[in-house]
Amino acid sequence: MKHNKLHGVAHNYADSIAGGLSFIVPPQVIQLDVFAEAASNNNGYLVADFLTGKLQGAFPEGEVEHASPLFKSAFPEFCEKHNVDVLDYKAFLVRFIADTDGIRFVVTIEDRTGRRSSREYVGSQSKRSETLDKLGRRRPKILDTPLD
């Protein structure tokens, strides 16, 4: 499976959660504010591993921790709907960030070949963050250090 396709599926999954109202766990609708919980954390972020269901920085017994196992178990079906094999992912991490720069999330994936990359999405519309190249053109921002 192409790495960019895996990133696209991972972004759509994370975006559904970041939007506050998630429909990816049928038949229920899950309402949670990951950015409020991230902002309440001393670090201003929380990290979710959607392959293992583990969280870093979430409140114990909080709404994100409660929903995490549901999101973990729903991911394989989400992949299937998008014609992706969940086994193509070796890692799928999302860092939800809420700080003085606003809200954003970073999606880090590693595919079965070991290629690992991260992409940042900003704002409530989860637009891909951009930077200017040497000629002043807008380009997608490349993150140097993927999440571990």
KEVEX-245203 format. One record per atom (N, C-alpha, C): atom name; residue in one letter; x negated, y, z negated. Coordinates in steps of 0.2 Angstrom, whole numbers. Example, Ala and Ser with C-alpha at 12.3 -4.5 7.8 and 13.67 -1.06 7.14 Angstrom:
% KEVEX-245203
+-------+--------+-------+-------+-------+
! atome ! residu !    xx !    yy !    zz !
+-------+--------+-------+-------+-------+
!     N !      A !   -66 !   -28 !   -39 !
!    CA !      A !   -62 !   -22 !   -39 !
!     C !      A !   -66 !   -16 !   -39 !
!     N !      S !   -64 !   -11 !   -35 !
!    CA !      S !   -68 !    -5 !   -36 !
!     C !      S !   -64 !     0 !   -39 !
+-------+--------+-------+-------+-------+
END
This chain:
% KEVEX-245203
+-------+--------+-------+-------+-------+
! atome ! residu !    xx !    yy !    zz !
+-------+--------+-------+-------+-------+
!     N !      M !    -4 !    -6 !     0 !
!    CA !      M !     0 !     0 !     0 !
!     C !      M !    -4 !     6 !     0 !
!     N !      K !    -2 !    11 !     4 !
!    CA !      K !    -6 !    17 !     4 !
!     C !      K !    -6 !    21 !    -2 !
!     N !      H !   -12 !    24 !    -4 !
!    CA !      H !   -13 !    27 !   -11 !
!     C !      H !    -8 !    33 !   -11 !
!     N !      N !    -7 !    37 !    -6 !
!    CA !      N !    -2 !    43 !    -6 !
!     C !      N !     5 !    41 !    -7 !
!     N !      K !     7 !    35 !    -4 !
!    CA !      K !    14 !    32 !    -5 !
!     C !      K !    15 !    31 !   -13 !
!     N !      L !    10 !    28 !   -16 !
!    CA !      L !    10 !    26 !   -23 !
!     C !      L !    11 !    33 !   -27 !
!     N !      H !     7 !    38 !   -25 !
!    CA !      H !     7 !    44 !   -28 !
!     C !      H !    14 !    47 !   -28 !
!     N !      G !    17 !    47 !   -22 !
!    CA !      G !    24 !    49 !   -20 !
!     C !      G !    29 !    46 !   -25 !
!     N !      V !    29 !    40 !   -26 !
!    CA !      V !    34 !    36 !   -30 !
!     C !      V !    32 !    38 !   -37 !
!     N !      A !    26 !    38 !   -39 !
!    CA !      A !    25 !    40 !   -46 !
!     C !      A !    27 !    47 !   -48 !
!     N !      H !    26 !    52 !   -43 !
!    CA !      H !    28 !    59 !   -44 !
!     C !      H !    36 !    59 !   -45 !
!     N !      N !    39 !    56 !   -40 !
!    CA !      N !    47 !    56 !   -41 !
!     C !      N !    49 !    53 !   -47 !
!     N !      Y !    46 !    48 !   -50 !
!    CA !      Y !    48 !    45 !   -56 !
!     C !      Y !    47 !    50 !   -62 !
!     N !      A !    41 !    53 !   -62 !
!    CA !      A !    39 !    58 !   -67 !
!     C !      A !    43 !    64 !   -67 !
!     N !      D !    45 !    66 !   -61 !
!    CA !      D !    49 !    72 !   -60 !
!     C !      D !    56 !    71 !   -62 !
!     N !      S !    59 !    65 !   -62 !
!    CA !      S !    65 !    63 !   -64 !
!     C !      S !    65 !    64 !   -72 !
!     N !      I !    60 !    62 !   -75 !
!    CA !      I !    60 !    63 !   -82 !
!     C !      I !    58 !    70 !   -84 !
!     N !      A !    54 !    73 !   -81 !
!    CA !      A !    52 !    80 !   -82 !
!     C !      A !    58 !    85 !   -81 !
!     N !      G !    63 !    83 !   -77 !
!    CA !      G !    69 !    87 !   -76 !
!     C !      G !    74 !    88 !   -82 !
!     N !      G !    73 !    83 !   -87 !
!    CA !      G !    77 !    84 !   -93 !
!     C !      G !    83 !    79 !   -92 !
!     N !      L !    86 !    77 !   -86 !
!    CA !      L !    91 !    73 !   -86 !
!     C !      L !    89 !    67 !   -81 !
!     N !      S !    88 !    61 !   -83 !
!    CA !      S !    86 !    56 !   -79 !
!     C !      S !    91 !    51 !   -78 !
!     N !      F !    91 !    48 !   -72 !
!    CA !      F !    96 !    43 !   -70 !
!     C !      F !    92 !    37 !   -68 !
!     N !      I !    86 !    36 !   -70 !
!    CA !      I !    82 !    30 !   -67 !
!     C !      I !    83 !    24 !   -71 !
!     N !      V !    87 !    25 !   -77 !
!    CA !      V !    88 !    19 !   -81 !
!     C !      V !    95 !    17 !   -81 !
!     N !      P !    97 !    13 !   -76 !
!    CA !      P !   104 !    12 !   -75 !
!     C !      P !   107 !     8 !   -80 !
!     N !      P !   113 !     8 !   -82 !
!    CA !      P !   118 !    12 !   -80 !
!     C !      P !   119 !    19 !   -84 !
!     N !      Q !   114 !    20 !   -88 !
!    CA !      Q !   114 !    26 !   -93 !
!     C !      Q !   111 !    32 !   -90 !
!     N !      V !   113 !    38 !   -92 !
!    CA !      V !   109 !    44 !   -91 !
!     C !      V !   105 !    46 !   -97 !
!     N !      I !    99 !    47 !   -97 !
!    CA !      I !    95 !    49 !  -102 !
!     C !      I !    93 !    56 !  -102 !
!     N !      Q !    95 !    60 !  -107 !
!    CA !      Q !    94 !    67 !  -108 !
!     C !      Q !    88 !    68 !  -113 !
!     N !      L !    83 !    71 !  -111 !
!    CA !      L !    77 !    72 !  -116 !
!     C !      L !    73 !    78 !  -113 !
!     N !      D !    70 !    82 !  -117 !
!    CA !      D !    66 !    87 !  -116 !
!     C !      D !    59 !    86 !  -117 !
!     N !      V !    55 !    83 !  -113 !
!    CA !      V !    48 !    81 !  -114 !
!     C !      V !    44 !    87 !  -115 !
!     N !      F !    45 !    92 !  -112 !
!    CA !      F !    41 !    98 !  -113 !
!     C !      F !    42 !   102 !  -120 !
!     N !      A !    48 !   101 !  -123 !
!    CA !      A !    49 !   104 !  -129 !
!     C !      A !    45 !   100 !  -134 !
!     N !      E !    45 !    93 !  -133 !
!    CA !      E !    41 !    89 !  -138 !
!     C !      E !    34 !    90 !  -137 !
!     N !      A !    32 !    91 !  -131 !
!    CA !      A !    25 !    93 !  -129 !
!     C !      A !    23 !    99 !  -132 !
!     N !      A !    27 !   104 !  -132 !
!    CA !      A !    25 !   111 !  -135 !
!     C !      A !    25 !   111 !  -142 !
!     N !      S !    29 !   106 !  -145 !
!    CA !      S !    29 !   106 !  -153 !
!     C !      S !    22 !   102 !  -155 !
!     N !      N !    19 !    99 !  -151 !
!    CA !      N !    13 !    95 !  -152 !
!     C !      N !     7 !   100 !  -153 !
!     N !      N !     2 !    99 !  -158 !
!    CA !      N !    -3 !   103 !  -158 !
!     C !      N !    -7 !   104 !  -152 !
!     N !      N !    -8 !    99 !  -148 !
!    CA !      N !   -12 !   100 !  -142 !
!     C !      N !    -8 !   103 !  -136 !
!     N !      G !    -1 !   103 !  -137 !
!    CA !      G !     3 !   106 !  -131 !
!     C !      G !     4 !   101 !  -126 !
!     N !      Y !     3 !    95 !  -127 !
!    CA !      Y !     5 !    90 !  -122 !
!     C !      Y !     6 !    83 !  -125 !
!     N !      L !     9 !    79 !  -121 !
!    CA !      L !    10 !    72 !  -122 !
!     C !      L !     8 !    68 !  -116 !
!     N !      V !     6 !    62 !  -117 !
!    CA !      V !     4 !    57 !  -112 !
!     C !      V !     8 !    51 !  -112 !
!     N !      A !    11 !    49 !  -106 !
!    CA !      A !    15 !    43 !  -106 !
!     C !      A !    12 !    38 !  -101 !
!     N !      D !    11 !    32 !  -103 !
!    CA !      D !     9 !    27 !   -99 !
!     C !      D !    15 !    23 !   -97 !
!     N !      F !    17 !    23 !   -91 !
!    CA !      F !    23 !    20 !   -89 !
!     C !      F !    22 !    12 !   -87 !
!     N !      L !    16 !    10 !   -87 !
!    CA !      L !    15 !     3 !   -86 !
!     C !      L !    15 !    -1 !   -92 !
!     N !      T !    13 !     2 !   -98 !
!    CA !      T !    13 !    -1 !  -104 !
!     C !      T !    18 !     1 !  -109 !
!     N !      G !    21 !     7 !  -108 !
!    CA !      G !    26 !    10 !  -112 !
!     C !      G !    22 !    14 !  -118 !
!     N !      K !    16 !    15 !  -118 !
!    CA !      K !    12 !    18 !  -124 !
!     C !      K !    13 !    26 !  -123 !
!     N !      L !    13 !    29 !  -128 !
!    CA !      L !    13 !    36 !  -128 !
!     C !      L !     7 !    39 !  -133 !
!     N !      Q !     5 !    45 !  -131 !
!    CA !      Q !     0 !    49 !  -135 !
!     C !      Q !     3 !    56 !  -136 !
!     N !      G !     4 !    58 !  -142 !
!    CA !      G !     6 !    65 !  -144 !
!     C !      G !    13 !    65 !  -145 !
!     N !      A !    17 !    60 !  -144 !
!    CA !      A !    24 !    60 !  -145 !
!     C !      A !    26 !    60 !  -152 !
!     N !      F !    32 !    62 !  -154 !
!    CA !      F !    34 !    62 !  -161 !
!     C !      F !    36 !    55 !  -163 !
!     N !      P !    33 !    52 !  -168 !
!    CA !      P !    36 !    45 !  -170 !
!     C !      P !    43 !    46 !  -171 !
!     N !      E !    47 !    41 !  -169 !
!    CA !      E !    54 !    40 !  -169 !
!     C !      E !    58 !    46 !  -165 !
!     N !      G !    54 !    50 !  -161 !
!    CA !      G !    57 !    55 !  -157 !
!     C !      G !    60 !    53 !  -151 !
!     N !      E !    64 !    57 !  -147 !
!    CA !      E !    68 !    55 !  -142 !
!     C !      E !    63 !    52 !  -136 !
!     N !      V !    57 !    55 !  -135 !
!    CA !      V !    53 !    52 !  -130 !
!     C !      V !    51 !    45 !  -132 !
!     N !      E !    49 !    44 !  -138 !
!    CA !      E !    47 !    37 !  -140 !
!     C !      E !    52 !    32 !  -140 !
!     N !      H !    58 !    35 !  -141 !
!    CA !      H !    64 !    30 !  -140 !
!     C !      H !    66 !    28 !  -133 !
!     N !      A !    65 !    33 !  -128 !
!    CA !      A !    66 !    32 !  -121 !
!     C !      A !    60 !    28 !  -118 !
!     N !      S !    54 !    28 !  -121 !
!    CA !      S !    48 !    26 !  -117 !
!     C !      S !    49 !    18 !  -115 !
!     N !      P !    52 !    14 !  -119 !
!    CA !      P !    52 !     7 !  -117 !
!     C !      P !    58 !     6 !  -111 !
!     N !      L !    63 !    10 !  -111 !
!    CA !      L !    68 !    10 !  -106 !
!     C !      L !    64 !    12 !   -99 !
!     N !      F !    60 !    17 !   -99 !
!    CA !      F !    57 !    20 !   -93 !
!     C !      F !    52 !    14 !   -91 !
!     N !      K !    48 !    11 !   -96 !
!    CA !      K !    44 !     6 !   -94 !
!     C !      K !    47 !     0 !   -90 !
!     N !      S !    53 !    -2 !   -93 !
!    CA !      S !    56 !    -8 !   -90 !
!     C !      S !    60 !    -6 !   -83 !
!     N !      A !    61 !     1 !   -82 !
!    CA !      A !    65 !     3 !   -76 !
!     C !      A !    60 !     4 !   -70 !
!     N !      F !    54 !     5 !   -72 !
!    CA !      F !    49 !     6 !   -66 !
!     C !      F !    48 !     1 !   -61 !
!     N !      P !    48 !    -5 !   -62 !
!    CA !      P !    48 !   -10 !   -57 !
!     C !      P !    54 !   -10 !   -52 !
!     N !      E !    60 !    -9 !   -55 !
!    CA !      E !    66 !    -8 !   -50 !
!     C !      E !    65 !    -2 !   -46 !
!     N !      F !    63 !     4 !   -49 !
!    CA !      F !    62 !    10 !   -46 !
!     C !      F !    57 !     9 !   -40 !
!     N !      C !    52 !     5 !   -41 !
!    CA !      C !    47 !     4 !   -36 !
!     C !      C !    50 !     0 !   -30 !
!     N !      E !    54 !    -5 !   -32 !
!    CA !      E !    57 !    -9 !   -27 !
!     C !      E !    62 !    -5 !   -23 !
!     N !      K !    65 !    -1 !   -25 !
!    CA !      K !    70 !     4 !   -21 !
!     C !      K !    66 !     8 !   -16 !
!     N !      H !    60 !     9 !   -18 !
!    CA !      H !    55 !    13 !   -14 !
!     C !      H !    51 !     9 !   -10 !
!     N !      N !    52 !     3 !    -9 !
!    CA !      N !    48 !    -2 !    -5 !
!     C !      N !    40 !    -2 !    -7 !
!     N !      V !    39 !    -2 !   -14 !
!    CA !      V !    33 !    -2 !   -16 !
!     C !      V !    33 !    -8 !   -21 !
!     N !      D !    27 !   -12 !   -21 !
!    CA !      D !    26 !   -17 !   -26 !
!     C !      D !    23 !   -14 !   -33 !
!     N !      V !    26 !   -15 !   -38 !
!    CA !      V !    24 !   -12 !   -45 !
!     C !      V !    17 !   -15 !   -46 !
!     N !      L !    15 !   -21 !   -43 !
!    CA !      L !     8 !   -23 !   -44 !
!     C !      L !     3 !   -20 !   -41 !
!     N !      D !     5 !   -15 !   -36 !
!    CA !      D !     0 !   -11 !   -33 !
!     C !      D !    -3 !    -6 !   -38 !
!     N !      Y !     0 !    -5 !   -43 !
!    CA !      Y !    -2 !     0 !   -48 !
!     C !      Y !    -6 !    -3 !   -54 !
!     N !      K !   -12 !    -1 !   -55 !
!    CA !      K !   -16 !    -3 !   -60 !
!     C !      K !   -15 !     2 !   -66 !
!     N !      A !   -14 !     8 !   -65 !
!    CA !      A !   -13 !    13 !   -70 !
!     C !      A !    -8 !    18 !   -67 !
!     N !      F !    -3 !    20 !   -72 !
!    CA !      F !     2 !    26 !   -70 !
!     C !      F !     3 !    30 !   -76 !
!     N !      L !    -1 !    35 !   -77 !
!    CA !      L !    -1 !    40 !   -83 !
!     C !      L !     2 !    47 !   -81 !
!     N !      V !     6 !    50 !   -85 !
!    CA !      V !     8 !    56 !   -84 !
!     C !      V !     7 !    60 !   -90 !
!     N !      R !     4 !    66 !   -89 !
!    CA !      R !     3 !    71 !   -95 !
!     C !      R !     8 !    77 !   -94 !
!     N !      F !    12 !    77 !   -99 !
!    CA !      F !    17 !    83 !   -99 !
!     C !      F !    14 !    88 !  -103 !
!     N !      I !    14 !    94 !  -100 !
!    CA !      I !    10 !   100 !  -103 !
!     C !      I !    15 !   106 !  -104 !
!     N !      A !    15 !   109 !  -110 !
!    CA !      A !    19 !   115 !  -111 !
!     C !      A !    14 !   119 !  -115 !
!     N !      D !    12 !   124 !  -112 !
!    CA !      D !     7 !   129 !  -116 !
!     C !      D !     9 !   136 !  -114 !
!     N !      T !     4 !   140 !  -115 !
!    CA !      T !     5 !   147 !  -113 !
!     C !      T !     5 !   148 !  -106 !
!     N !      D !     2 !   144 !  -102 !
!    CA !      D !     2 !   144 !   -94 !
!     C !      D !     9 !   142 !   -92 !
!     N !      G !    13 !   139 !   -96 !
!    CA !      G !    20 !   137 !   -93 !
!     C !      G !    20 !   129 !   -94 !
!     N !      I !    25 !   126 !   -90 !
!    CA !      I !    26 !   119 !   -90 !
!     C !      I !    23 !   116 !   -84 !
!     N !      R !    20 !   110 !   -85 !
!    CA !      R !    18 !   106 !   -79 !
!     C !      R !    17 !    99 !   -81 !
!     N !      F !    15 !    95 !   -76 !
!    CA !      F !    13 !    88 !   -78 !
!     C !      F !     8 !    86 !   -73 !
!     N !      V !     4 !    81 !   -75 !
!    CA !      V !    -1 !    79 !   -71 !
!     C !      V !     0 !    71 !   -70 !
!     N !      V !     0 !    69 !   -64 !
!    CA !      V !     1 !    62 !   -63 !
!     C !      V !    -5 !    59 !   -61 !
!     N !      T !    -7 !    53 !   -64 !
!    CA !      T !   -13 !    50 !   -63 !
!     C !      T !   -11 !    43 !   -61 !
!     N !      I !   -14 !    40 !   -56 !
!    CA !      I !   -13 !    33 !   -54 !
!     C !      I !   -19 !    30 !   -52 !
!     N !      E !   -19 !    23 !   -53 !
!    CA !      E !   -25 !    19 !   -50 !
!     C !      E !   -22 !    14 !   -46 !
!     N !      D !   -24 !    13 !   -40 !
!    CA !      D !   -21 !     7 !   -36 !
!     C !      D !   -25 !     1 !   -37 !
!     N !      R !   -22 !    -4 !   -34 !
!    CA !      R !   -25 !   -11 !   -35 !
!     C !      R !   -33 !   -12 !   -33 !
!     N !      T !   -35 !    -7 !   -28 !
!    CA !      T !   -42 !    -7 !   -26 !
!     C !      T !   -46 !    -3 !   -30 !
!     N !      G !   -43 !     0 !   -36 !
!    CA !      G !   -48 !     4 !   -40 !
!     C !      G !   -48 !    11 !   -39 !
!     N !      R !   -45 !    14 !   -33 !
!    CA !      R !   -45 !    21 !   -32 !
!     C !      R !   -40 !    24 !   -37 !
!     N !      R !   -43 !    29 !   -40 !
!    CA !      R !   -40 !    33 !   -45 !
!     C !      R !   -40 !    40 !   -44 !
!     N !      S !   -34 !    44 !   -44 !
!    CA !      S !   -33 !    51 !   -43 !
!     C !      S !   -28 !    54 !   -47 !
!     N !      S !   -28 !    61 !   -48 !
!    CA !      S !   -23 !    64 !   -52 !
!     C !      S !   -21 !    70 !   -47 !
!     N !      R !   -14 !    72 !   -48 !
!    CA !      R !   -11 !    78 !   -45 !
!     C !      R !    -7 !    81 !   -50 !
!     N !      E !    -8 !    88 !   -50 !
!    CA !      E !    -4 !    92 !   -54 !
!     C !      E !     2 !    95 !   -51 !
!     N !      Y !     8 !    96 !   -55 !
!    CA !      Y !    14 !    99 !   -52 !
!     C !      Y !    16 !   104 !   -58 !
!     N !      V !    18 !   110 !   -55 !
!    CA !      V !    20 !   115 !   -60 !
!     C !      V !    27 !   117 !   -59 !
!     N !      G !    29 !   120 !   -65 !
!    CA !      G !    36 !   123 !   -66 !
!     C !      G !    42 !   118 !   -66 !
!     N !      S !    48 !   120 !   -66 !
!    CA !      S !    54 !   116 !   -67 !
!     C !      S !    55 !   113 !   -60 !
!     N !      Q !    53 !   116 !   -54 !
!    CA !      Q !    54 !   113 !   -48 !
!     C !      Q !    48 !   108 !   -46 !
!     N !      S !    43 !   107 !   -50 !
!    CA !      S !    38 !   102 !   -50 !
!     C !      S !    34 !   103 !   -43 !
!     N !      K !    32 !   109 !   -41 !
!    CA !      K !    28 !   110 !   -35 !
!     C !      K !    21 !   108 !   -36 !
!     N !      R !    18 !   106 !   -31 !
!    CA !      R !    11 !   104 !   -31 !
!     C !      R !     7 !   110 !   -32 !
!     N !      S !     2 !   110 !   -37 !
!    CA !      S !    -2 !   116 !   -39 !
!     C !      S !    -6 !   117 !   -33 !
!     N !      E !    -8 !   123 !   -32 !
!    CA !      E !   -12 !   125 !   -26 !
!     C !      E !   -18 !   129 !   -28 !
!     N !      T !   -23 !   130 !   -24 !
!    CA !      T !   -29 !   134 !   -25 !
!     C !      T !   -31 !   137 !   -18 !
!     N !      L !   -35 !   142 !   -18 !
!    CA !      L !   -37 !   145 !   -11 !
!     C !      L !   -44 !   142 !   -10 !
!     N !      D !   -45 !   140 !    -3 !
!    CA !      D !   -51 !   137 !    -1 !
!     C !      D !   -56 !   143 !     1 !
!     N !      K !   -62 !   142 !     3 !
!    CA !      K !   -67 !   147 !     5 !
!     C !      K !   -64 !   152 !    10 !
!     N !      L !   -60 !   150 !    14 !
!    CA !      L !   -57 !   155 !    19 !
!     C !      L !   -51 !   158 !    17 !
!     N !      G !   -49 !   157 !    10 !
!    CA !      G !   -43 !   160 !     8 !
!     C !      G !   -36 !   157 !     9 !
!     N !      R !   -37 !   151 !    12 !
!    CA !      R !   -31 !   147 !    14 !
!     C !      R !   -28 !   143 !     8 !
!     N !      R !   -22 !   142 !     7 !
!    CA !      R !   -19 !   138 !     1 !
!     C !      R !   -20 !   131 !     3 !
!     N !      R !   -22 !   128 !    -2 !
!    CA !      R !   -23 !   120 !    -2 !
!     C !      R !   -21 !   117 !    -8 !
!     N !      P !   -19 !   111 !    -8 !
!    CA !      P !   -17 !   107 !   -14 !
!     C !      P !   -23 !   107 !   -19 !
!     N !      K !   -22 !   108 !   -25 !
!    CA !      K !   -27 !   108 !   -30 !
!     C !      K !   -30 !   101 !   -31 !
!     N !      I !   -36 !   100 !   -31 !
!    CA !      I !   -39 !    94 !   -33 !
!     C !      I !   -41 !    94 !   -40 !
!     N !      L !   -39 !    89 !   -44 !
!    CA !      L !   -41 !    88 !   -51 !
!     C !      L !   -48 !    84 !   -51 !
!     N !      D !   -53 !    87 !   -54 !
!    CA !      D !   -59 !    83 !   -55 !
!     C !      D !   -59 !    77 !   -59 !
!     N !      T !   -55 !    78 !   -65 !
!    CA !      T !   -56 !    73 !   -70 !
!     C !      T !   -49 !    70 !   -71 !
!     N !      P !   -48 !    64 !   -68 !
!    CA !      P !   -41 !    60 !   -69 !
!     C !      P !   -40 !    58 !   -77 !
!     N !      L !   -34 !    57 !   -79 !
!    CA !      L !   -33 !    55 !   -86 !
!     C !      L !   -36 !    48 !   -87 !
!     N !      D !   -38 !    47 !   -93 !
!    CA !      D !   -40 !    40 !   -95 !
!     C !      D !   -35 !    37 !   -99 !
+-------+--------+-------+-------+-------+
END
